[in-house]
Amino acid sequence: MENTAKPSNPLSQKDFMERPQLEALQFERLQKIVKHAYEHSPFYTKAFDAKGLKPEDIRCLADIVKLPFTQKTDLRDNYPYGLNAVPRSEIVRLHASSGTTGKPIVVSYTRGDLETWSETAARCFLMGGVTEEDIAVIGYGYSLFTGGMGAHQGMERVGATVIPQGGGNTEKLCMLIQDLGVTTICCTPSFFIHLMEVAEKLGIDLRKSTLRHGFFGAEPWTDEMRQRMEQGTGIKTHDIFGLSEIMGPGVAGGCDGRPGMHIFEDHYFPEIVDPQTGEQLPPGCEGELVLTTLDKWAMPLLRYRTHDITRLTYERCSCGRTLVHMDPIRRRSDDMLIVRGVNLFPSQVEALLLQVKGIVPHYELVVTREGAMDDLEVRVEVTPELFGDQVSVLESLRKEISLKIKSMIGINAKITLVEPGSIARSAGKTKHVIDKRQK
Ligand code: DLL
């Protein structure tokens, strides 16, 4: 049965707009942002001119298909500020995420953009039932990564009491949950399962704790993980989705109705396209999610190819929301790996390896899952001269690579130096990734 009762919080009421009203708002915002991008970002001026397109050519929402796509490579090629459409003085925050090679991609926000971001993150938490009575611990990293700050702002906007713990430090987190009466946790799903294991070892029964909600995202997770988390702790789990390029966590969030999430379409306009041809697909078809930021002023992104594979449905949800529903995201159309919530591309590791003397460009990344935590092993060949060298030389080489990966990508990887010629060669596309995690 459909739930028609709208929540009292004015922010959440935006989730229930009738579709004609929502679409009118989307169109009004689309026209404004397209004009803004064209007039203020040389990147878009060039891209529009190349297509012979003017902002006035966007006469209805369906005209969005006339706009050029944007890609991660556009951000990389125009690093760091090339897509910006406001003067630097209006930018109040920068974050960054993994690029496909050495440099990260940088994203900029105006004060208004941060407002929008906290609004949609807050709507996500409100959808999950968080109120100002809640005490929320943030277990996403506070860094260039958008997870920590994004969840923090959203929780503050709801009015919950926020504990900015950040990633890691599991034992301390267990203590905080117990001592401070934490009711809500935001972290990656794999980290939460790790937390459950640590709590058990410490003799802490999370079922008897005050914890009642968890908002998990930044990486794919399965129904089996959901069941394990809910049964093991008695909490209610909620999915939260987002990406740095578009904003950060809170582009979409899960309701109680069914698996998957609602996209906050009044700010982020979604399409599904065929990943091969780029052709827009009708509602209900599985394909690549493409997002347009309708009112992000510092760095507008038009038709951004997320590479996330999903499906959208527009029927009103059993929770009563009119917002489009997106299936849980379980896979991507590119080779980006997410290991412990950290994004990484094989090409990025390759670029780092090639900076190291004595390394040859034959490598593979082996991802495994021990319990709930992902592990990354980088197996890489060394030159024949080095391979015959002393153990201490090889050991310092291993350390050098490990440090580079830790500092540039932010992940502790096991480095295995292997004999020259031992990594399989291929005549076609080389397979650099062996992902042994269960899908
Ligand atoms: O992961 C933002 C975020 C932080 C979302 C905290 C949720 C919670 P990026 O580092 O730019 O941003 O990575 C974005 O992560 O394109 C998806 O492939 C994946 N992803 C994010 N949330 C989910 C989710 C943050 N709930 C990339 N389910 C995206 C599956 C997710 N995949």
Boltz pocket constraint, residues with backbone or C-beta under 6 A from the ligand:
constraints:
  - pocket:
      binder: B
      contacts: [[A, 97], [A, 140], [A, 146], [A, 147], [A, 216], [A, 217], [A, 218], [A, 219], [A, 220], [A, 221], [A, 239], [A, 240], [A, 241], [A, 242], [A, 243], [A, 244], [A, 245], [A, 248], [A, 249], [A, 250], [A, 306], [A, 308], [A, 328], [A, 329], [A, 330], [A, 332], [A, 338], [A, 341], [A, 343]]
      max_distance: 6.0
